Amino acid sequence: MRYLLIICALLFTSLAAHAHSDETHGLSIEKAWARKTSRMVSAAVYLTIKNDTHQLEHLKGASTDIAATTMVHRSQEVGGIMQMDHVDDLPIAPGEVLSFEPGGYHIMLMGLSQPLEEGDVFTVTLEFEKAGKKPVIVEVTGLMGLTEQGL
Ligand SMILES: [Cu+2]
């Protein structure tokens, strides 16, 4: 299996070199959403990243115009207490589908410039090591969120 991956990586590299193909090919971001906020404080963005390339990718950070600070966070329970850690380098393996969901990975927006209202859309730009900057449209849902609606 490891041997196969190495061959794939070599093949992809040589194809990219010959065709000058777009390095963002095969990396997609879907189902980006955030819950509406009742006050102007902070919000969490959830989404799904699919790495359909043959290369290991890394999410290095995120930014948006509507918040003072934007970070990739991971929620986890440590000793019965939920805590959030800043993740400054998140590897995404070739073929991996990585879901950011409540209770796990999220894009944390701190210092919102305005409350998020249901039905609003805004842009968050994800920064990847290989694919570079990828803007994503985020949809603001009700308090139930997108996951619970089964969408
Ligand atoms: Cu957070």
Boltz pocket constraint, residues with backbone or C-beta under 6 A from the ligand:
constraints:
  - pocket:
      binder: B
      contacts: [[A, 44], [A, 73], [A, 74], [A, 84], [A, 106], [A, 107], [A, 108]]
      max_distance: 6.0
